[in-house]
Amino acid sequence: MSNSKNTKTIEIEDIERAPGKTLHYEYDGEISELSGCNIQADLELKSLGDFIEVKGNVCGTIELECDRCLNKFNYDLDFDIDETFAKHSLYEEYSQEMELKSGQFVTDLDGAKEIDIYDLLYQSVILALPNKKVCGINNCNEGLFVSDEDIEVHDERMDVFKTIHIDNK
């Protein structure tokens, strides 16, 4: 069973009724809260008893502002989503403090009847953005692309090494 494109939420009941308790979801559009963000998502939602597993791929582009020159540039997105949602509250089971280990992070739906796929996509795009947004491939020089080989830095302290003569015996 395939869900229509660009639906913002998925009913848990629809996943439970789908063949194999697996629902295919596609999203092709923009994330309006992020300037110039257009994505295509191909996701699979699967019921695993008390949990819902969401896996798939997201690709597209987003318009970013370079941290160095402040020019706008397009950044390509291509990442995988692998999220787990608990259908019922986990608070009773894990009411005391515990350390989360790899693979243990689960979003608690706390009895909600639907999953907000749009919010999941929004959060996933935010997390996929680079820490340092630079428009150049190697670096940025106020809008001009400059490779590492083109940068010549002169450090006067290193001049002493230019006068060293080595005697080869």
C-alpha positions in Angstrom: 0.0 0.0 0.0 1.4 3.4 -0.9 0.4 6.7 0.7 -0.3 9.8 -1.3 2.6 12.2 -1.8 3.0 15.2 0.5 0.6 14.1 3.2 2.0 15.7 6.4 1.0 13.0 8.9 0.5 9.2 8.8 -2.1 7.5 10.8 -0.7 4.6 12.9 -3.9 2.7 12.1 -3.1 2.9 8.3 0.3 1.3 9.0 -1.3 -1.5 11.0 -3.8 -2.2 8.2 -1.3 -2.2 5.4 -0.1 -5.5 3.9 2.8 -6.8 6.0 2.1 -3.8 8.3 4.4 -1.8 6.0 3.5 1.5 4.4 5.4 3.2 1.6 5.5 7.0 1.7 6.9 9.5 -0.8 7.3 13.2 -0.3 8.3 15.6 -3.1 8.2 19.2 -2.2 9.6 22.0 -0.1 10.1 22.4 3.6 8.6 25.9 3.9 10.4 26.7 7.2 13.8 26.4 5.4 14.6 28.9 2.7 15.0 27.3 -0.7 14.7 23.7 0.6 13.2 21.2 -1.9 13.5 17.5 -1.1 12.4 14.1 -2.3 11.8 11.5 0.3 11.2 7.8 -0.2 10.3 6.2 3.2 9.0 2.9 4.5 7.0 2.8 7.7 6.8 -0.6 9.4 4.9 -1.6 12.5 7.0 -3.7 14.9 4.5 -4.4 17.7 4.9 -1.5 20.2 7.2 0.4 17.8 7.1 2.0 14.4 10.2 1.9 12.3 10.8 4.6 9.7 13.6 4.0 7.1 14.4 5.6 3.8 16.4 8.2 1.8 16.0 11.9 1.5 17.7 13.9 -1.3 17.4 17.5 -2.6 18.8 20.9 -2.3 18.7 23.8 0.2 19.8 27.4 -0.2 22.4 28.3 2.5 24.4 31.4 3.3 28.2 31.1 3.3 29.6 31.7 6.7 32.6 33.5 5.2 31.4 35.7 2.3 27.6 35.7 3.1 26.7 34.8 -0.5 23.9 32.4 -1.0 24.7 29.0 -2.5 22.8 25.7 -3.1 23.8 22.7 -0.9 23.0 19.2 -2.0 21.3 16.9 0.5 21.5 13.1 0.4 21.0 11.2 3.6 19.3 8.2 5.1 16.6 8.2 7.8 16.4 5.4 10.4 14.0 6.4 13.2 12.0 4.4 15.7 8.8 5.6 17.4 7.2 4.1 20.5 3.4 3.8 20.1 2.8 4.1 23.9 4.5 6.1 26.6 7.9 4.8 27.6 7.9 6.9 30.8 6.6 4.1 33.1 9.1 1.7 31.8 12.1 4.1 31.9 11.0 6.4 34.7 14.4 6.5 36.3 17.5 8.0 34.7 19.5 5.8 32.3 22.2 6.1 29.8 21.2 5.8 26.1 23.5 3.7 24.0 23.8 3.5 20.2 20.5 2.3 18.7 18.5 3.0 21.8 17.1 6.4 20.9 13.3 6.1 20.4 10.8 8.9 19.9 7.9 8.5 22.4 4.5 9.1 20.6 2.9 8.9 24.1 -0.3 7.4 22.7 -0.6 9.7 19.7 -2.6 8.2 16.7 -0.4 9.6 14.0 3.3 10.3 13.1 4.1 13.8 11.9 6.3 12.9 8.8 6.7 16.5 7.8 8.3 17.4 11.2 10.5 14.3 10.9 11.7 15.5 7.5 12.3 19.0 8.8 14.3 17.8 11.7 16.3 15.4 9.6 17.2 18.2 7.1 18.4 20.4 10.0 20.6 17.7 11.4 22.1 16.9 7.9 23.4 20.5 7.5 27.1 21.1 7.8 28.4 22.9 10.9 30.4 25.3 8.8 28.6 26.5 5.7 31.2 27.4 3.0 30.3 28.1 -0.6 33.6 27.0 -2.1 34.6 23.4 -2.7 37.8 23.8 -0.7 37.2 27.1 0.9 35.8 30.6 0.2 37.5 33.9 -0.5 34.6 36.3 -0.6 32.9 34.6 -3.5 36.0 33.5 -5.3 36.9 29.9 -5.4 40.5 29.5 -4.1 42.3 26.1 -3.9 44.8 25.4 -1.1 47.6 25.6 -3.7 46.7 29.2 -4.7 47.0 30.4 -1.1 50.5 31.7 -0.4 51.1 32.6 3.3 54.4 34.2 4.2 55.6 33.7 7.7 58.7 35.8 8.5 59.8 33.4 11.2 60.4 30.7 8.6 62.9 32.9 6.6 65.8 31.6 8.7 65.4 28.2 7.0 66.0 29.7 3.6 69.6 30.5 4.5 70.6 27.1 5.8 73.3 25.4 3.8 73.7 21.6 4.1 77.1 20.1 3.2 76.8 16.7 1.6 79.9 14.7 2.3 
